[in-house]
């Protein structure tokens, strides 16, 4: 069974690094980025998500690691 693309399902065209609540859905409990199979998004959306998460981490909006 294929997972539904969260971004297309919620009509999100642009992944914004300031939208921390959406980005947290694609992180593991240890604050790692989920892989494409687990998150269920397409390749293009996965690349946009990873860039947005990395930008949010650099700006201090998301943690690099959690303990």
N, CA, C and O atoms as a Tripos MOL2 file, in Angstrom:
@<TRIPOS>MOLECULE
protein
  268   267    67     0     0
PROTEIN
NO_CHARGES

@<TRIPOS>ATOM
      1 N           0.8360   -1.1780    0.0000 N.3       1 UNK1
      2 CA          0.0000    0.0000    0.0000 C.3       1 UNK1
      3 C           0.8810    1.2420    0.0000 C.2       1 UNK1
      4 O           1.7820    1.3680    0.8290 O.2       1 UNK1
      5 N           0.6240    2.1510   -0.9220 N.am      2 UNK2
      6 CA          1.4180    3.3600   -1.0490 C.3       2 UNK2
      7 C           0.8960    4.4370   -0.1070 C.2       2 UNK2
      8 O          -0.3120    4.6110    0.0510 O.2       2 UNK2
      9 N           1.8290    5.1580    0.5170 N.am      3 UNK3
     10 CA          1.4360    6.2490    1.4090 C.3       3 UNK3
     11 C           1.0010    7.4630    0.5990 C.2       3 UNK3
     12 O           1.4340    7.6580   -0.5370 O.2       3 UNK3
     13 N           0.1550    8.2570    1.1920 N.am      4 UNK4
     14 CA         -0.3330    9.4760    0.5460 C.3       4 UNK4
     15 C           0.6810   10.5910    0.7770 C.2       4 UNK4
     16 O           1.1990   10.7490    1.8830 O.2       4 UNK4
     17 N           0.9560   11.3510   -0.2570 N.am      5 UNK5
     18 CA          1.8760   12.4820   -0.1620 C.3       5 UNK5
     19 C           1.2230   13.5680    0.6930 C.2       5 UNK5
     20 O           0.2010   14.1360    0.3070 O.2       5 UNK5
     21 N           1.8050   13.8520    1.8380 N.am      6 UNK6
     22 CA          1.2410   14.8210    2.7790 C.3       6 UNK6
     23 C           1.1580   16.2110    2.1640 C.2       6 UNK6
     24 O           0.1720   16.9220    2.3590 O.2       6 UNK6
     25 N           2.1850   16.5970    1.4280 N.am      7 UNK7
     26 CA          2.2260   17.9500    0.8790 C.3       7 UNK7
     27 C           1.1660   18.1530   -0.1980 C.2       7 UNK7
     28 O           0.5200   19.1990   -0.2440 O.2       7 UNK7
     29 N           0.9850   17.1620   -1.0600 N.am      8 UNK8
     30 CA         -0.0380   17.2780   -2.1020 C.3       8 UNK8
     31 C          -1.4290   17.1590   -1.5040 C.2       8 UNK8
     32 O          -2.3650   17.8010   -1.9820 O.2       8 UNK8
     33 N          -1.5740   16.3530   -0.4750 N.am      9 UNK9
     34 CA         -2.8740   16.1660    0.1590 C.3       9 UNK9
     35 C          -3.3550   17.4440    0.8400 C.2       9 UNK9
     36 O          -4.5550   17.7190    0.8540 O.2       9 UNK9
     37 N          -2.4320   18.2310    1.4070 N.am     10 UNK10
     38 CA         -2.7790   19.4780    2.0830 C.3      10 UNK10
     39 C          -2.5690   20.7040    1.1900 C.2      10 UNK10
     40 O          -2.6080   21.8350    1.6740 O.2      10 UNK10
     41 N          -2.3480   20.4870   -0.1060 N.am     11 UNK11
     42 CA         -2.2050   21.5550   -1.1040 C.3      11 UNK11
     43 C          -1.0870   22.5310   -0.7430 C.2      11 UNK11
     44 O          -1.2560   23.7470   -0.8410 O.2      11 UNK11
     45 N           0.0540   21.9870   -0.3270 N.am     12 UNK12
     46 CA          1.2220   22.8080   -0.0170 C.3      12 UNK12
     47 C           2.1260   22.7890   -1.2500 C.2      12 UNK12
     48 O           2.7120   21.7580   -1.5800 O.2      12 UNK12
     49 N           2.2360   23.9340   -1.9280 N.am     13 UNK13
     50 CA          3.0440   24.0100   -3.1400 C.3      13 UNK13
     51 C           4.4910   24.3740   -2.8330 C.2      13 UNK13
     52 O           5.4090   23.8950   -3.4980 O.2      13 UNK13
     53 N           4.6960   25.2210   -1.8250 N.am     14 UNK14
     54 CA          6.0320   25.6740   -1.4730 C.3      14 UNK14
     55 C           6.3130   25.2870   -0.0220 C.2      14 UNK14
     56 O           5.5390   25.6130    0.8780 O.2      14 UNK14
     57 N           7.4120   24.6000    0.1920 N.am     15 UNK15
     58 CA          7.8000   24.1930    1.5390 C.3      15 UNK15
     59 C           8.6070   25.3310    2.1460 C.2      15 UNK15
     60 O           9.7100   25.6320    1.6900 O.2      15 UNK15
     61 N           8.0530   25.9630    3.1750 N.am     16 UNK16
     62 CA          8.6840   27.1190    3.7830 C.3      16 UNK16
     63 C           9.4530   26.6970    5.0330 C.2      16 UNK16
     64 O           8.9450   25.9220    5.8430 O.2      16 UNK16
     65 N          10.6660   27.2010    5.1900 N.am     17 UNK17
     66 CA         11.4730   26.8340    6.3460 C.3      17 UNK17
     67 C          10.9220   27.4280    7.6430 C.2      17 UNK17
     68 O          11.2830   26.9710    8.7270 O.2      17 UNK17
     69 N          10.0510   28.4420    7.5490 N.am     18 UNK18
     70 CA          9.4870   29.0610    8.7460 C.3      18 UNK18
     71 C           8.2760   28.3030    9.2800 C.2      18 UNK18
     72 O           7.8280   28.5680   10.3960 O.2      18 UNK18
     73 N           7.7440   27.3690    8.5060 N.am     19 UNK19
     74 CA          6.5960   26.5660    8.9250 C.3      19 UNK19
     75 C           7.1030   25.3510    9.7080 C.2      19 UNK19
     76 O           7.1550   24.2380    9.1840 O.2      19 UNK19
     77 N           7.4690   25.5810   10.9530 N.am     20 UNK20
     78 CA          8.1350   24.5760   11.7710 C.3      20 UNK20
     79 C           7.2100   23.3970   12.1060 C.2      20 UNK20
     80 O           7.6690   22.2580   12.1920 O.2      20 UNK20
     81 N           5.9280   23.6610   12.2920 N.am     21 UNK21
     82 CA          5.0040   22.5820   12.6460 C.3      21 UNK21
     83 C           4.9090   21.5430   11.5350 C.2      21 UNK21
     84 O           4.8460   20.3460   11.8170 O.2      21 UNK21
     85 N           4.8980   21.9710   10.3000 N.am     22 UNK22
     86 CA          4.8600   21.0400    9.1740 C.3      22 UNK22
     87 C           6.1810   20.2930    9.0510 C.2      22 UNK22
     88 O           6.1910   19.0920    8.7790 O.2      22 UNK22
     89 N           7.2800   20.9830    9.2470 N.am     23 UNK23
     90 CA          8.5900   20.3480    9.1110 C.3      23 UNK23
     91 C           8.8280   19.3070   10.1950 C.2      23 UNK23
     92 O           9.5140   18.3150    9.9490 O.2      23 UNK23
     93 N           8.2770   19.5110   11.3890 N.am     24 UNK24
     94 CA          8.4560   18.5540   12.4820 C.3      24 UNK24
     95 C           7.8170   17.2080   12.1830 C.2      24 UNK24
     96 O           8.2290   16.1930   12.7460 O.2      24 UNK24
     97 N           6.8110   17.1800   11.3020 N.am     25 UNK25
     98 CA          6.1650   15.9260   10.9300 C.3      25 UNK25
     99 C           7.1100   15.0070   10.1670 C.2      25 UNK25
    100 O           6.8960   13.7960   10.1240 O.2      25 UNK25
    101 N           8.1440   15.5680    9.5690 N.am     26 UNK26
    102 CA          9.0730   14.7990    8.7540 C.3      26 UNK26
    103 C          10.3990   14.5540    9.4620 C.2      26 UNK26
    104 O          11.3950   14.2390    8.8110 O.2      26 UNK26
    105 N          10.4260   14.6940   10.7830 N.am     27 UNK27
    106 CA         11.6080   14.4000   11.5820 C.3      27 UNK27
    107 C          11.3430   13.1990   12.4710 C.2      27 UNK27
    108 O          10.2140   12.9760   12.9090 O.2      27 UNK27
    109 N          12.3910   12.4260   12.7350 N.am     28 UNK28
    110 CA         12.2830   11.3120   13.6700 C.3      28 UNK28
    111 C          12.3340   11.8660   15.0930 C.2      28 UNK28
    112 O          12.6180   13.0490   15.2760 O.2      28 UNK28
    113 N          12.0650   11.0360   16.1050 N.am     29 UNK29
    114 CA         12.1690   11.5300   17.4920 C.3      29 UNK29
    115 C          13.5670   12.0270   17.8720 C.2      29 UNK29
    116 O          13.7160   12.7850   18.8310 O.2      29 UNK29
    117 N          14.5980   11.5980   17.1180 N.am     30 UNK30
    118 CA         15.9590   12.0640   17.3770 C.3      30 UNK30
    119 C          16.3370   13.2340   16.4800 C.2      30 UNK30
    120 O          17.5140   13.5780   16.3710 O.2      30 UNK30
    121 N          15.3430   13.8520   15.8350 N.am     31 UNK31
    122 CA         15.4920   15.0420   14.9860 C.3      31 UNK31
    123 C          16.2680   14.7630   13.7110 C.2      31 UNK31
    124 O          16.9380   15.6540   13.1890 O.2      31 UNK31
    125 N          16.1880   13.5440   13.2010 N.am     32 UNK32
    126 CA         16.7800   13.2310   11.9110 C.3      32 UNK32
    127 C          15.6980   13.3460   10.8420 C.2      32 UNK32
    128 O          14.5120   13.1820   11.1290 O.2      32 UNK32
    129 N          16.1100   13.6260    9.6180 N.am     33 UNK33
    130 CA         15.1580   13.7340    8.5190 C.3      33 UNK33
    131 C          14.7280   12.3290    8.1030 C.2      33 UNK33
    132 O          15.5650   11.4530    7.8880 O.2      33 UNK33
    133 N          13.4140   12.1240    7.9930 N.am     34 UNK34
    134 CA         12.9110   10.8220    7.5610 C.3      34 UNK34
    135 C          13.2360   10.5970    6.0940 C.2      34 UNK34
    136 O          13.2990   11.5410    5.3060 O.2      34 UNK34
    137 N          13.4430    9.3240    5.7330 N.am     35 UNK35
    138 CA         13.7150    9.0300    4.3380 C.3      35 UNK35
    139 C          12.4360    9.0580    3.5150 C.2      35 UNK35
    140 O          11.3350    9.1480    4.0590 O.2      35 UNK35
    141 N          12.5940    8.9810    2.2040 N.am     36 UNK36
    142 CA         11.4780    9.1400    1.2810 C.3      36 UNK36
    143 C          10.4440    8.0270    1.4370 C.2      36 UNK36
    144 O           9.2420    8.2760    1.3460 O.2      36 UNK36
    145 N          10.9080    6.8140    1.6700 N.am     37 UNK37
    146 CA          9.9750    5.6930    1.8370 C.3      37 UNK37
    147 C           9.1060    5.8680    3.0700 C.2      37 UNK37
    148 O           7.9060    5.5950    3.0420 O.2      37 UNK37
    149 N           9.7070    6.3150    4.1230 N.am     38 UNK38
    150 CA          8.9830    6.4510    5.3870 C.3      38 UNK38
    151 C           8.0400    7.6580    5.3960 C.2      38 UNK38
    152 O           6.9370    7.5830    5.9360 O.2      38 UNK38
    153 N           8.4740    8.7610    4.8000 N.am     39 UNK39
    154 CA          7.6440    9.9640    4.8170 C.3      39 UNK39
    155 C           6.5280    9.8860    3.7820 C.2      39 UNK39
    156 O           5.4660   10.4760    3.9790 O.2      39 UNK39
    157 N           6.7490    9.1710    2.6870 N.am     40 UNK40
    158 CA          5.7140    8.9990    1.6850 C.3      40 UNK40
    159 C           5.6040   10.1270    0.6770 C.2      40 UNK40
    160 O           4.6440   10.1670   -0.0930 O.2      40 UNK40
    161 N           6.5610   11.0430    0.6610 N.am     41 UNK41
    162 CA          6.5110   12.1390   -0.3040 C.3      41 UNK41
    163 C           7.3280   11.7760   -1.5340 C.2      41 UNK41
    164 O           8.1310   10.8440   -1.4950 O.2      41 UNK41
    165 N           7.1300   12.5010   -2.6140 N.am     42 UNK42
    166 CA          7.8730   12.2620   -3.8410 C.3      42 UNK42
    167 C           9.3010   12.7730   -3.7460 C.2      42 UNK42
    168 O           9.6730   13.4310   -2.7750 O.2      42 UNK42
    169 N          10.0870   12.4670   -4.7530 N.am     43 UNK43
    170 CA         11.5060   12.8290   -4.7370 C.3      43 UNK43
    171 C          11.7070   14.3400   -4.7350 C.2      43 UNK43
    172 O          12.5490   14.8600   -4.0030 O.2      43 UNK43
    173 N          10.9350   15.0360   -5.5530 N.am     44 UNK44
    174 CA         11.0670   16.4910   -5.6260 C.3      44 UNK44
    175 C          10.6690   17.1430   -4.3080 C.2      44 UNK44
    176 O          11.3270   18.0740   -3.8450 O.2      44 UNK44
    177 N           9.5940   16.6520   -3.7080 N.am     45 UNK45
    178 CA          9.1430   17.1850   -2.4220 C.3      45 UNK45
    179 C          10.1300   16.8500   -1.3140 C.2      45 UNK45
    180 O          10.3290   17.6470   -0.3970 O.2      45 UNK45
    181 N          10.7560   15.6620   -1.3930 N.am     46 UNK46
    182 CA         11.7370   15.2610   -0.3770 C.3      46 UNK46
    183 C          12.9470   16.1850   -0.4130 C.2      46 UNK46
    184 O          13.4680   16.5640    0.6360 O.2      46 UNK46
    185 N          13.3960   16.5490   -1.6060 N.am     47 UNK47
    186 CA         14.5280   17.4750   -1.7120 C.3      47 UNK47
    187 C          14.1690   18.8430   -1.1530 C.2      47 UNK47
    188 O          14.9800   19.4670   -0.4690 O.2      47 UNK47
    189 N          12.9640   19.3120   -1.4380 N.am     48 UNK48
    190 CA         12.5230   20.6020   -0.9090 C.3      48 UNK48
    191 C          12.3960   20.5600    0.6080 C.2      48 UNK48
    192 O          12.7470   21.5210    1.2930 O.2      48 UNK48
    193 N          11.8890   19.4310    1.1350 N.am     49 UNK49
    194 CA         11.7640   19.2750    2.5850 C.3      49 UNK49
    195 C          13.1260   19.2850    3.2620 C.2      49 UNK49
    196 O          13.3140   19.9530    4.2790 O.2      49 UNK49
    197 N          14.0700   18.5500    2.7030 N.am     50 UNK50
    198 CA         15.3840   18.4800    3.3430 C.3      50 UNK50
    199 C          16.0760   19.8360    3.3410 C.2      50 UNK50
    200 O          16.7330   20.1950    4.3190 O.2      50 UNK50
    201 N          15.9370   20.5970    2.2510 N.am     51 UNK51
    202 CA         16.5250   21.9370    2.2180 C.3      51 UNK51
    203 C          15.8500   22.8660    3.2260 C.2      51 UNK51
    204 O          16.5200   23.6570    3.8890 O.2      51 UNK51
    205 N          14.5260   22.7690    3.3410 N.am     52 UNK52
    206 CA         13.8040   23.6150    4.2950 C.3      52 UNK52
    207 C          14.1770   23.2570    5.7310 C.2      52 UNK52
    208 O          14.3300   24.1440    6.5700 O.2      52 UNK52
    209 N          14.3230   21.9710    6.0170 N.am     53 UNK53
    210 CA         14.7090   21.5430    7.3690 C.3      53 UNK53
    211 C          16.1120   22.0330    7.6900 C.2      53 UNK53
    212 O          16.3610   22.5120    8.7960 O.2      53 UNK53
    213 N          17.0330   21.9190    6.7350 N.am     54 UNK54
    214 CA         18.4040   22.3770    6.9590 C.3      54 UNK54
    215 C          18.4610   23.8960    7.1670 C.2      54 UNK54
    216 O          19.2320   24.3830    7.9940 O.2      54 UNK54
    217 N          17.6510   24.6300    6.4210 N.am     55 UNK55
    218 CA         17.6080   26.0830    6.6080 C.3      55 UNK55
    219 C          17.0240   26.4480    7.9690 C.2      55 UNK55
    220 O          17.5110   27.3610    8.6360 O.2      55 UNK55
    221 N          15.9740   25.7290    8.3750 N.am     56 UNK56
    222 CA         15.3670   25.9970    9.6810 C.3      56 UNK56
    223 C          16.3410   25.6740   10.8090 C.2      56 UNK56
    224 O          16.3730   26.3730   11.8230 O.2      56 UNK56
    225 N          17.1320   24.6200   10.6380 N.am     57 UNK57
    226 CA         18.1490   24.2930   11.6470 C.3      57 UNK57
    227 C          19.1900   25.3990   11.7270 C.2      57 UNK57
    228 O          19.5810   25.8040   12.8210 O.2      57 UNK57
    229 N          19.6400   25.8900   10.5780 N.am     58 UNK58
    230 CA         20.6580   26.9340   10.5480 C.3      58 UNK58
    231 C          20.1530   28.2200   11.1990 C.2      58 UNK58
    232 O          20.9130   28.9220   11.8660 O.2      58 UNK58
    233 N          18.8740   28.5240   11.0070 N.am     59 UNK59
    234 CA         18.2720   29.7230   11.5900 C.3      59 UNK59
    235 C          17.9230   29.5490   13.0570 C.2      59 UNK59
    236 O          17.5670   30.5180   13.7270 O.2      59 UNK59
    237 N          18.0190   28.3340   13.5610 N.am     60 UNK60
    238 CA         17.7340   28.0770   14.9730 C.3      60 UNK60
    239 C          16.2860   27.7590   15.2700 C.2      60 UNK60
    240 O          15.8800   27.7810   16.4320 O.2      60 UNK60
    241 N          15.4930   27.4630   14.2510 N.am     61 UNK61
    242 CA         14.0760   27.1590   14.4460 C.3      61 UNK61
    243 C          13.8480   25.6900   14.7880 C.2      61 UNK61
    244 O          12.8760   25.3530   15.4650 O.2      61 UNK61
    245 N          14.7340   24.8190   14.3270 N.am     62 UNK62
    246 CA         14.6570   23.3830   14.6040 C.3      62 UNK62
    247 C          15.9760   22.9310   15.2140 C.2      62 UNK62
    248 O          17.0210   23.5140   14.9250 O.2      62 UNK62
    249 N          15.9410   21.8990   16.0570 N.am     63 UNK63
    250 CA         17.1880   21.4050   16.6430 C.3      63 UNK63
    251 C          17.9430   20.4950   15.6670 C.2      63 UNK63
    252 O          17.3440   19.8670   14.7950 O.2      63 UNK63
    253 N          19.2430   20.4390   15.8290 N.am     64 UNK64
    254 CA         20.0420   19.4880   15.0440 C.3      64 UNK64
    255 C          19.8700   18.0750   15.6110 C.2      64 UNK64
    256 O          19.6970   17.1190   14.8560 O.2      64 UNK64
    257 N          19.9190   17.9480   16.9350 N.am     65 UNK65
    258 CA         19.7130   16.6570   17.6000 C.3      65 UNK65
    259 C          18.8740   16.8610   18.8570 C.2      65 UNK65
    260 O          18.8100   17.9660   19.3950 O.2      65 UNK65
    261 N          18.2350   15.7990   19.3190 N.am     66 UNK66
    262 CA         17.5370   15.8110   20.5940 C.3      66 UNK66
    263 C          17.9990   14.6180   21.3920 C.2      66 UNK66
    264 O          18.4340   13.6130   20.8310 O.2      66 UNK66
    265 N          17.9060   14.7280   22.6900 N.am     67 UNK67
    266 CA         18.3310   13.6110   23.5400 C.3      67 UNK67
    267 C          17.2010   13.1430   24.3980 C.2      67 UNK67
    268 O          17.3660   12.2090   25.1810 O.2      67 UNK67
@<TRIPOS>BOND
     1     1     2 1
     2     2     3 1
     3     3     4 2
     4     3     5 am
     5     5     6 1
     6     6     7 1
     7     7     8 2
     8     7     9 am
     9     9    10 1
    10    10    11 1
    11    11    12 2
    12    11    13 am
    13    13    14 1
    14    14    15 1
    15    15    16 2
    16    15    17 am
    17    17    18 1
    18    18    19 1
    19    19    20 2
    20    19    21 am
    21    21    22 1
    22    22    23 1
    23    23    24 2
    24    23    25 am
    25    25    26 1
    26    26    27 1
    27    27    28 2
    28    27    29 am
    29    29    30 1
    30    30    31 1
    31    31    32 2
    32    31    33 am
    33    33    34 1
    34    34    35 1
    35    35    36 2
    36    35    37 am
    37    37    38 1
    38    38    39 1
    39    39    40 2
    40    39    41 am
    41    41    42 1
    42    42    43 1
    43    43    44 2
    44    43    45 am
    45    45    46 1
    46    46    47 1
    47    47    48 2
    48    47    49 am
    49    49    50 1
    50    50    51 1
    51    51    52 2
    52    51    53 am
    53    53    54 1
    54    54    55 1
    55    55    56 2
    56    55    57 am
    57    57    58 1
    58    58    59 1
    59    59    60 2
    60    59    61 am
    61    61    62 1
    62    62    63 1
    63    63    64 2
    64    63    65 am
    65    65    66 1
    66    66    67 1
    67    67    68 2
    68    67    69 am
    69    69    70 1
    70    70    71 1
    71    71    72 2
    72    71    73 am
    73    73    74 1
    74    74    75 1
    75    75    76 2
    76    75    77 am
    77    77    78 1
    78    78    79 1
    79    79    80 2
    80    79    81 am
    81    81    82 1
    82    82    83 1
    83    83    84 2
    84    83    85 am
    85    85    86 1
    86    86    87 1
    87    87    88 2
    88    87    89 am
    89    89    90 1
    90    90    91 1
    91    91    92 2
    92    91    93 am
    93    93    94 1
    94    94    95 1
    95    95    96 2
    96    95    97 am
    97    97    98 1
    98    98    99 1
    99    99   100 2
   100    99   101 am
   101   101   102 1
   102   102   103 1
   103   103   104 2
   104   103   105 am
   105   105   106 1
   106   106   107 1
   107   107   108 2
   108   107   109 am
   109   109   110 1
   110   110   111 1
   111   111   112 2
   112   111   113 am
   113   113   114 1
   114   114   115 1
   115   115   116 2
   116   115   117 am
   117   117   118 1
   118   118   119 1
   119   119   120 2
   120   119   121 am
   121   121   122 1
   122   122   123 1
   123   123   124 2
   124   123   125 am
   125   125   126 1
   126   126   127 1
   127   127   128 2
   128   127   129 am
   129   129   130 1
   130   130   131 1
   131   131   132 2
   132   131   133 am
   133   133   134 1
   134   134   135 1
   135   135   136 2
   136   135   137 am
   137   137   138 1
   138   138   139 1
   139   139   140 2
   140   139   141 am
   141   141   142 1
   142   142   143 1
   143   143   144 2
   144   143   145 am
   145   145   146 1
   146   146   147 1
   147   147   148 2
   148   147   149 am
   149   149   150 1
   150   150   151 1
   151   151   152 2
   152   151   153 am
   153   153   154 1
   154   154   155 1
   155   155   156 2
   156   155   157 am
   157   157   158 1
   158   158   159 1
   159   159   160 2
   160   159   161 am
   161   161   162 1
   162   162   163 1
   163   163   164 2
   164   163   165 am
   165   165   166 1
   166   166   167 1
   167   167   168 2
   168   167   169 am
   169   169   170 1
   170   170   171 1
   171   171   172 2
   172   171   173 am
   173   173   174 1
   174   174   175 1
   175   175   176 2
   176   175   177 am
   177   177   178 1
   178   178   179 1
   179   179   180 2
   180   179   181 am
   181   181   182 1
   182   182   183 1
   183   183   184 2
   184   183   185 am
   185   185   186 1
   186   186   187 1
   187   187   188 2
   188   187   189 am
   189   189   190 1
   190   190   191 1
   191   191   192 2
   192   191   193 am
   193   193   194 1
   194   194   195 1
   195   195   196 2
   196   195   197 am
   197   197   198 1
   198   198   199 1
   199   199   200 2
   200   199   201 am
   201   201   202 1
   202   202   203 1
   203   203   204 2
   204   203   205 am
   205   205   206 1
   206   206   207 1
   207   207   208 2
   208   207   209 am
   209   209   210 1
   210   210   211 1
   211   211   212 2
   212   211   213 am
   213   213   214 1
   214   214   215 1
   215   215   216 2
   216   215   217 am
   217   217   218 1
   218   218   219 1
   219   219   220 2
   220   219   221 am
   221   221   222 1
   222   222   223 1
   223   223   224 2
   224   223   225 am
   225   225   226 1
   226   226   227 1
   227   227   228 2
   228   227   229 am
   229   229   230 1
   230   230   231 1
   231   231   232 2
   232   231   233 am
   233   233   234 1
   234   234   235 1
   235   235   236 2
   236   235   237 am
   237   237   238 1
   238   238   239 1
   239   239   240 2
   240   239   241 am
   241   241   242 1
   242   242   243 1
   243   243   244 2
   244   243   245 am
   245   245   246 1
   246   246   247 1
   247   247   248 2
   248   247   249 am
   249   249   250 1
   250   250   251 1
   251   251   252 2
   252   251   253 am
   253   253   254 1
   254   254   255 1
   255   255   256 2
   256   255   257 am
   257   257   258 1
   258   258   259 1
   259   259   260 2
   260   259   261 am
   261   261   262 1
   262   262   263 1
   263   263   264 2
   264   263   265 am
   265   265   266 1
   266   266   267 1
   267   267   268 2
@<TRIPOS>SUBSTRUCTURE
     1 UNK1         2 RESIDUE 1 A UNK
     2 UNK2         6 RESIDUE 1 A UNK
     3 UNK3        10 RESIDUE 1 A UNK
     4 UNK4        14 RESIDUE 1 A UNK
     5 UNK5        18 RESIDUE 1 A UNK
     6 UNK6        22 RESIDUE 1 A UNK
     7 UNK7        26 RESIDUE 1 A UNK
     8 UNK8        30 RESIDUE 1 A UNK
     9 UNK9        34 RESIDUE 1 A UNK
    10 UNK10       38 RESIDUE 1 A UNK
    11 UNK11       42 RESIDUE 1 A UNK
    12 UNK12       46 RESIDUE 1 A UNK
    13 UNK13       50 RESIDUE 1 A UNK
    14 UNK14       54 RESIDUE 1 A UNK
    15 UNK15       58 RESIDUE 1 A UNK
    16 UNK16       62 RESIDUE 1 A UNK
    17 UNK17       66 RESIDUE 1 A UNK
    18 UNK18       70 RESIDUE 1 A UNK
    19 UNK19       74 RESIDUE 1 A UNK
    20 UNK20       78 RESIDUE 1 A UNK
    21 UNK21       82 RESIDUE 1 A UNK
    22 UNK22       86 RESIDUE 1 A UNK
    23 UNK23       90 RESIDUE 1 A UNK
    24 UNK24       94 RESIDUE 1 A UNK
    25 UNK25       98 RESIDUE 1 A UNK
    26 UNK26      102 RESIDUE 1 A UNK
    27 UNK27      106 RESIDUE 1 A UNK
    28 UNK28      110 RESIDUE 1 A UNK
    29 UNK29      114 RESIDUE 1 A UNK
    30 UNK30      118 RESIDUE 1 A UNK
    31 UNK31      122 RESIDUE 1 A UNK
    32 UNK32      126 RESIDUE 1 A UNK
    33 UNK33      130 RESIDUE 1 A UNK
    34 UNK34      134 RESIDUE 1 A UNK
    35 UNK35      138 RESIDUE 1 A UNK
    36 UNK36      142 RESIDUE 1 A UNK
    37 UNK37      146 RESIDUE 1 A UNK
    38 UNK38      150 RESIDUE 1 A UNK
    39 UNK39      154 RESIDUE 1 A UNK
    40 UNK40      158 RESIDUE 1 A UNK
    41 UNK41      162 RESIDUE 1 A UNK
    42 UNK42      166 RESIDUE 1 A UNK
    43 UNK43      170 RESIDUE 1 A UNK
    44 UNK44      174 RESIDUE 1 A UNK
    45 UNK45      178 RESIDUE 1 A UNK
    46 UNK46      182 RESIDUE 1 A UNK
    47 UNK47      186 RESIDUE 1 A UNK
    48 UNK48      190 RESIDUE 1 A UNK
    49 UNK49      194 RESIDUE 1 A UNK
    50 UNK50      198 RESIDUE 1 A UNK
    51 UNK51      202 RESIDUE 1 A UNK
    52 UNK52      206 RESIDUE 1 A UNK
    53 UNK53      210 RESIDUE 1 A UNK
    54 UNK54      214 RESIDUE 1 A UNK
    55 UNK55      218 RESIDUE 1 A UNK
    56 UNK56      222 RESIDUE 1 A UNK
    57 UNK57      226 RESIDUE 1 A UNK
    58 UNK58      230 RESIDUE 1 A UNK
    59 UNK59      234 RESIDUE 1 A UNK
    60 UNK60      238 RESIDUE 1 A UNK
    61 UNK61      242 RESIDUE 1 A UNK
    62 UNK62      246 RESIDUE 1 A UNK
    63 UNK63      250 RESIDUE 1 A UNK
    64 UNK64      254 RESIDUE 1 A UNK
    65 UNK65      258 RESIDUE 1 A UNK
    66 UNK66      262 RESIDUE 1 A UNK
    67 UNK67      266 RESIDUE 1 A UNK
